[in-house]
């Protein structure tokens, strides 16, 4: 049975639930007839271990700068179990990361064998692995027996031994599905994972004092490499996303100081990767080198989503957005590549959505979700931010909606419950979320934005998270939980409008402090309420004019919230207006020489003001994941593709030209692509999987020899789209 929210799922999607990782958790669709051996571990532990390593790499001018939140550790001792039947004798090889104890049919196998032979018949294998420094993991491969997703694992083995000395090998133990990724050979150790690299070269170099300033042509990420390096002395590197930053050795955000003693290799690669476009290199007189290049470091993912149109500026914006997204898709979805290099739940939520329209890399979603969640007990909000806990819940449901992966929710539902319990326990006497000591209320970077009292935006995210919990509880088979969370969600939505909706202002007010709703309207709750489908139709139209199109309401200057503002406008049918906004906002960054999109852009600023943030002259990230939102907007609201049921079993295509002469593109799914072409007189669509519904409007009766077109009245039409067939429709667009 497939589960969807008991509301308009298409509108719930935009900011509704989403999800995790490149490596672990398991491939939900991997019920292969001929399964392959892979490394397995306790679910979520590898993600935690790898994210700890990655996030600890951040430095600020050479100083170690760890994350602001709690670190978790993998379990040092875990037990794997498999019950199986062999049709014949099987010799299996055993590889582990850590010391191990092996039991076959309850009997201890002495020593540490590299392989064992198991006779035909029914058996059970239990292998306990200890590793304090890395994630305990095992790889077993025979002709018939191998480690794969069918194995179970526990960290709480309640083994006991009876009076005969026989081990029970199970006594009330809670066994869980194992975690995996793509480590499929004995030599491919999970603990030695590294991103891919490839050479990149300097496009321009110019003298700078006793050294040079090199330019790699655009924003990049990787390891600087010296060629023909000789001599003894000091070499200093000052990195910059801008030329100004690299030239400013006193205030650039990242740098390296190296000491060479003459024994180094002529081709020398720095040990730590950095983000930059420009690098200022200064050397002592005793050191020389012939040239500099770099090793670009990246996650090998395929650009499956595509976009092209009659507007070359929009095409460039899509290309730069895709590059920005790829730079920030690494071991996990990052916020930005220069400064933080951390996993922030709010940033990651948007990356999940953009990923579904660019890479459709489910593994990256799963591993990011698991790394963010960490382990029990829950002692704080994710990243210490209240809204970021809520984005995590909706991220999981979005992941399910796009991928159809029920097993992920079933396996990690208990972690959802414990985090939601923590959130609900922090409600005030009115049953609303209000910041307590240790809670960071973020919402957005905005001058003068008050976070005091009961903020309507937090209540709206809680309502949506509770709806996500209700859906997840149903998938997990928790009937009582489903009823509980749905009731809480309904109550929260009712309170939201009873308290914050103003009939006079035609908007949801921003906050209530000490029992009084303040006369303050912001865009946040109002735009989320549109694509959450929380408003009545007349309220939507009122909010559109009183808030979204009202210049008197404080404007948004971060691509982070611009993402949601433009989505709300698209959901209201304002595609032409939104394209003008995209041309102006993202095109404005391109006009200033951007080669990736920024953390924040304010057109009223000039010169070096565009580089500063957080009170630092180069504190702003010029390559931030949330700057890539046109990928999502173009795919969902212009090509018009969105899933209606989990895994794209059913989906909708509603092309909207928004004033373009023509557009074309592909939207990836877990089972192929959905292709769309549209101009004002013709629409072409095809798909590899699922049953689609093409929806469009036409001034005259449309025609197609490929399928049956149904009239819905008021110039609206629809046609069913079957997989493996191209459909061509002749029509006359209304606009």
N, C-alpha and C positions, 0 to 999 in steps of 0.2 A: 504494500500500500504506500502511495506517495503522499507526503504531507505538505500542505501549504498553509500560509497564514489565513485565518478566517476573515480576510479583508482583501482589498485590491492588491494583489501580490505584485503587479507591475509597479505600482507606485510605492509599495513598501520597499521594493528592492533598492531604490536609489541610495537610501541611507539606512538601509535595513541590514541585515546581517551578512557577514562575510568571511576567509581563510586559510593556512600554514605551511609547510616547509619542504624545502629543497631536498631534504634528506629524509627524515624520519617518518614517523607515524605510519605508514604503510600505504600501499597503493590500493585504493578502494576498489578498483576495477580489475585487480590482478588475480582473478579466479582462473588461472591458466590451466589448461589440460596437462601441460608438461611443465610444471613449475621449476624454476631455476633456483639453485642455492644462492643465498644471500646472507650477509651479516645481520644478526638480530640483537636487540638490546631492550632494556626496559623502556616502555613508550614515554617519550618526552625527555628522557635523560640525555640523549645525545644532543637534542636541540638546546637544552640548558647548558650543557658542557661547552658546546661550540659557540653559543651566544656569549657565554662568559669570556671565552678567549677573544672573540671578536671585539666585544665592547670594552675590553681592557686595553685595547690598542690605542685608544685615543690619547693624544698628548696635546699640550698647549705650550708651545715654544719650548719643547723638550721635557716639560713636566708631565708626569703621569696624572691623568684625569679620569678616574673611574666613574661609572654611572651614579646617579643620585638615589638609586633605589636598592632594595635588597637583592643580594646574590643568593642563588640556590645551588646545591651540589647534587650530582648524581648519587644514586645509591651505590655504595662501595661493594656490596655483596648481594647478588641476585641469583635466582634459581629459574632455569628454563625447563620446560616439560613438554613431552610429546608422546602420545599413545598412537601406535601405528601397527600395521600388519604388512609383512614382507612376503611376496610370492615365492621368493627364493633367497638363498644366502646372499648377504650384501656386505661388502667391505666399504666402510665409510671412513673418510679422513676427518680429523678433528683439528680445528684451529681456534684459538681463543685470544682475546685481549685480556690477560690476567691469569692468575692461578685458578685451577679448576678441580672439582671433585665430580666424578662420573658414577652414576648408578644405572644399571640395566636390570629391569624387572625387580627393583628394590635391592639389588646386590651391588656392593661397592666394587668398582673396577680399580685394582691396585695400580699404583704408578701414575704416570702422565702420558698415556699412549697417544701417538700421533695418528693412529688409525686402529680400528677394531673391526672384527668380523662378527656379524649378527646373523644367527640362523633364521630360516624361514619361519613364519608364524606371527602371532600377536605379541607385542612387546610394549614396554614403556621405557623411556629414557628420561632421566633427570640429571641435569648438569648444573652445578653451582659454581659461580665464577666470582672471584674477588679481584678488584682493582681499585686502589685508592686514588690513583693519579688520573686515570682515564676512565672511560665508560666501559664497564664489564660487557663484553660482547662475544658472540660465538658464531663460527661458520662451520657447518658440517655438510659434507657432500659424499654421497654414495650413488649407486645406480638407482635406488628407489627411495632412500631416505636422505633428506636434505633440510637444512634450516630455511624456513620461509615464513610467510605470514600466518600459517596455520598453527604455529607453536604458541605456547602460553608461557607467561613469566610472572614471577612474584618477587617482592622485596621482603616479604614477611613469612617466609617458609616456617611453618609450625611443625617441623618434622619431629617425630619422637621414635624411640626405639623400645621394642617390647622385651620381655624377659628372655627371649631366645636370641636377642641381638639383631633381629630383623628390623630394618627401618621401615616405618610406615610410608614414608615419602609424601604423605599428605594428611593434614588433620585440621580441617576448617580453614585452610589457606585460600585466600582470594587470588585466583589466577586471572591474569589479564592478557589481552592480545599483545603480541610483541610489537616493537617499533622496527622499521627498516628504512632504508633509502635505496641508493643505487650502488652499493658496494657489493659486487657480485663475483669477485674472485678472492681466493685466500690472500693474495698479495695486496689487495686493495683495502688496506686497513682503515677503518673509520677514523681512527685517531690521527691519521696522516693526511687527511683531506686538505686539499689546496685548490683555490680557484685557478682557472686557466690563465695563461699569459701568452702574449704575442708581441713582437717588436713594434715600436712606433718611433718615428724619427723627428728631429727638430726641423721646423719649416723656416725658421729665421733665427739668427744669432747676431748680437751686437755687443761691442766692448762695454764693460761696466767696471770702472776702477781697475783693480788688479785682477779682474775676472771677466765674466760675460753674463748677459741676460739671454736665455734661450726661450723660444716660443714654440710650443708643440702644436699650435694652430687652433686648438679648441680645448675646452675643458676635458680633462682626462684623469685617469687614476692608475697608479702603478709605481714601479721601482725605477729610479734613475740609474743609468748604467754608464760607467766611464770606459772609454776605449784608449789603449795606449797609456795607461796610468803609470807614472814613475815617480820616484823620489820620496822624501820624507818631509812631514809637516802637516799642517792643518788645512782642511778643506771645509768651507761653510756653504750650506745650501739654504736659500730663503725662498719658500714656495709662495705662489700667489695665484688665486683664481683670476685676478686682474694684474695688469702690468704694474699698477701703483702699489699693490700689496707686495709683489715680489721685490720691488725696488726699495721697499721700506724695511730694512733689516731690523729696525728697532721695534716695529709694531706688527709685522706680519704674523699670522696666526700659527703657522707651522714652520719648523726649520730643522736642520740637522747640522751638527758639528762633528767632523770625522778627523781622527788622528792616524796618519800613516807612518809606518816605520821602514818602508822600503821593501818589505816582504810580501806586499799585496800582489794579487794577480794583475796583469796588464788590463784585462777586461774585468772590471770590478762592479758588481751590482749591489746597491744598498739593500739592507736587510728588511727595511720597513717600507711599505707602500704608502703613498700620500696622494691627495687630490691637488691638482694644479693645472694651469695652462702654461704659466711662466715659472722659470726657476732662475734666480740669481745665484751664480756660483763664484765664490771668492777663494783663492788659493794662496798659501804661503809661497815665497819665492822658490823653495826647495821642492815643490810639487808641480808636475806638469801632466798634461793628458792631450791626446790627439783630438778627441771628439766625445760627444755625449749623445746617448739615445735613451730609450726607456723600454721597460716591459709593461705593456698595458695589461692590467689584471681585470678579469671579468668572469661572470657566470655564463656558461654556454647555454643560452636559451634561443629559441627560434622566434623570429618576428613573424608570427602567424597572422596577426591583424594587419589590415591594409586600408589605406585611404588615399583617394585622389579626387580632385575636383577641378572646376573651371577657375578657381581662385588660387593662384600660385602662392600668395601669402599664407593662406590657410594650409596649403600643402606643406610649406616650410615649417609652419607652427606644429603640424602633426609630426614631421620628421624630427624636429628638435625635442618635442615632447617624448617621442619614443626613445631617443638617445638619453634624455634625462632620466627616464624611467629605468632604462637598462643600467646606467651607471649606479643607480641606487638599489638595483636588484642584485644582491650579492649572496653571502651565506644566508642572509635574511633580507627582508625589505627594510632598508635604512631610511632615516629622515633626510640626511644629506651627507655627502662624501667628504667634505673638508673638515667640518667642525666636530659635530657630535659623533657620527658613525655609530649611533646607538639605535635600538629598536624602540620606537615610540608607538604606542597603540593607535593614537589618532592618525598619525602619518601612515602607519601600516594599513589602516582600514581603507584609506583612499587608494593605496597601492594595490590592495586586493582587487578593487573594482577596475582599476586601470589594467591590471594584469589580465583580467578576463577578456578584455578587448584588444590585447596586444600579444601576450605570450600564451595565455591559458596554462600556466605552469602551476598545477595544483600542489605539487610538492613544496613549492616556495610558500604558498599560503599556509599549508599545514604546519610547516616547521616554524614559521613566524608566530602563529597562534600558540603553539606549545611553548615556545621560548618565552613569550610574554606572560603566559599563565604561571609558569613556575610550579611550585609544589605546595603541599600543605605544611603548616596551617597558613591561612590567609591573614596577613597582619596589616595590609595597606592596600589602597587602590593600585591598579596597574600603573607603573611609572609614578606612583603617588597621586595621580590625577583622577578625580571622580569621573569626568566625562570619558576618560580613556578606558576605564573599566567597562562602561556601557558600550563603547564602540567594539570592544572585544566580543560581547554577546551577539551583537547584530552581525559582526563579521563572520561568526560561525554559521549563522543561518544563511547568509549570502553564499558562503562556500557550498553549503548543501544545495541551495537552489541552483547554482551554476553547475555543480559537479554531479549531484545526485548521490553523493557519498554518505549514506546513512550510517555506515559502520564507524566513521569518525565520530559522529555525535553519540552513538551508542557507547563507544569506548571511553569518551571523555566527558560524558554527561555528569558524572560525579564531581568533576572539577568545575563544571558550570554551576552546579548546585552550591558548592561551598563558597564560591565567589559571590553568588547572588545572596546567600545567607549573610555574608559579611556586609554587602551593600544594604540589605533590608534592616540589618541591626543598627545602621547608622542614620536611619530616618529620625526626624524630630517628633515632638508630640503631636504634630499635625499630619504625620505620616508622609512627610516630604523630605527630600534630600537637602541638607544644609551643611555647609562646610564645618567640620570639626578639626581640632588640632591634628596636624599631620595630613590633612586633605588639601590638595592643590586644585582649585577650581580654575581651569584654563580657559576654555571656550575659544579664545582667539587672542592674537597679539593685536590689541587695539588701544589707542590712547584714551585714558579715562574710563575704560569699561569697568563698571562696578561688579564685584563678585559677592557682595554681601547678601546675607539673608537667604531666602528661598528664591533661587533663580529659576525662572520658568524653563529655560533651556535644559537644565539638569532633570527636571521633572519629566520633560518630554522624552529625553533619552532613556530614563528609567522605564517609562511606559512601553517604549519600543523594545527594550531589553526583556521586560516581562513577557511581552508577546513572543519574543524569540524563545524564551524559556518554555513557554507553553507548547510551542511547536516541537522543541527538542525533547520535552518530557514525553510527548506522544510517540515520537520516534523511538525513544529509549524504553517505552513500555511502562512509564510511570503515570498511571491514570490519575492518582491523587494529586501528583505534582502538576499535571496538565490542568486540572480543574483549579488548583490553587493559584497558579501563575496567571491563568486567564482572568480569574476574578480580580486579582491584584492589578492587572493591567487595565481592566475596565474601570476599576475604582480610581486609578491614577489618572486616567484620561478625563474622567468626570471632574475630579478635583482641579485638574489643569485648567479647564474651561470655566469652572465655577469661580475660581480665584483670579485668573489672569486675563480672561477675555474681556475687552472693553468695547462695548457697543458704541460708545462715543468716538473712540480712536480707531475703531475698526481694525483692531490688532490685538495680539497677545502682548501684554505688558511684560517688562523685563524681570521685575523682581518684587518680592514682598519682604519688608524689613520690620520686625517688631509688630507684626500684624497689620501693617499698612502697605497697600500696593502703591508703589511710587509711580509718579507720572513720567515714565521713562520707556520709550519704545526703541527696541533694537531689531535688527534684521534676523537674528539667529533663530529664535523659536518660530517666527513667522514663516521663514523659508523652509525649515524642516517640516513644519505642519502641513505644508503643501504637498511635498512628495511622500510624506508619511500617510497622506490622505486622511488627516485628522479633521479637516475643516469641512463644513457644509459648502455646497457649491457657491452660495451667495457670499459666504465668508471668504472663500478663496479669491473671488473677484475683487472683493473689498480690500483684502490684504495686498493683492497685486498692485493696486493703485495707491493705497495709503502707506505702504511700506516699501515694497520692492522697487517701484518706479518713483519713489518720493525722495528727492535729493535732500530734503530737510532731515531725514533719518541718517545717522552717522554711516558714512560709506565704509566699505570693506576694502582693505589694502593688501591683504595676504592672499596669495593663490589658494591657500588652505580653505578659507571660507568662501572665496570667490567660486570655488568648485561647487559648493552647495547653492550659492545664490543663483548661479547660471543654470544649475539643474532645476531649481524651482521655477525659473522663468521658462525653461524648455518644457517642463511639465504643464505649464499654462499656455503652451502653444506659441511662445515668443521666440521661435527659432531665428527669425530674421534679425530681431533686436540683439539676440545673444551673439550671432556671428559678428555684428558690428562691435560688440563689446570685446570679443576675442581678438578681432583685428587690432583694436585700440590697445588692449591691455597686454596681451602676449606679443603683439606686433611692436608695442612700445619697447619691450625688452630687447627684441631683435634690432630695433633701430639704434639702441645703445650698444650694440655689438655682442649681445648675449649669444653664446654657443650652447648653453643649457639654461633652463629656467630657474628663477630665483626663489628664495624663501619669502621675499616680500618685495613688492614693487609699488612705489608711490610716484605717479607722474608729476606731482608737484615738486619733487626733489630734483636736484641737479648735481652734476659733478660727483665728487667723492661722497656726497650724501647717499648715493645709491649703494655704496659699499659698506656703510656703517650700520651697526645694530648692537644692542645690548651694551651701549656705552663704549664700544670699541670701534676703532676706525675701519677695521675689516672683519667685523664680527658677523656680517650677513653671509649666509650661504648662497652662492651663485649657482648651485646645483642641488635643488631640493625636490624630493619625490613629489610633493604635493603640487609642484609647478607643472606637472605633466597631465593635468586633468582634461585637456582637449581630447586626449585619446578616448576617454570614457564618454564624453559628451558627443563626439562625432559618431561613435559606434552605436550608442544607445538612442540618441535623440535626433540624429540626422539619417544615418543608415536605418535607424529605427528598430534595431534587433534587441530583443530581450526575452529571457526564458519565462514561460508561464507556469511550468511545472518543473520539478527537480531534474537536473541533467539534460535540459533542453528536449525532454520527451515531447513537450508542446512548447511552442514559442510564437512570438509575434514579430512581423516585419511591418513597420509603419514609416516609410521614407518621408522625410521632410526636407525639401530643398533649401528653405530659408533664404530664398532669393538667388541661389546658385543656378547657373545655367545647366549644370550636370554634376553628378558625383558618382563615385563607385568605390567599392571596398569589400573587405571580407571581415567577418567576425568569427573567431575561432570558438569551437566547443570541444568537449571531451571526445567527441566522435566525428570529427571532421569540421568543415567550415560552412558558413552561410554567406553566400555572395549576393551583393545587391548592386544594381546600376539603376540610376533614375535621372531623367531630365523632365521637362515640362510636358512631354507627350508620350514617353515610353518608360516602362519599368521592367527590369529583368531581374529575376531572383532564382536561386537554386540553393539546395542544401544537401548535405551528406547523410543527415540523420534527423529523426524526429518528424513530427507533424506540425507544420507552420500555418499561420494565418496571415496572409498579406492584407493589410488595411490601407486604404487610400481614399482620397476625395477627387471627384472629377466633375467638370462643368457639363460634360456630355456623357452619354452612355458609353462606358468602356467596352473594349473587345479583347478577347484572347482565344486562340484556338487550342490552348494548352490546358485550360481548366475552366470550371464553372464559376462565374462571377455572380455574387449575390448582392442585391441592393439592400442597404440598411436605412434608406431614406435620408433626406437632407443632403444629397450629393455624396453620401458615404457608401463605400463598397468594400467587400472582402472576398477573398478567394483562398481555398485550401492549397497548401504547398506540400507535396509528397517528396520524400527523399529521392535523390538520384535523377531528378528531372529538372530541366530549365523551363521557366515560365516567362512568357513575354506578354505584357499588357499594354495596349494602346489606350490612352486617356488624354484628358486636357486638365492640367493642374489648375486649381482655383486661383493660385497666386502666381 
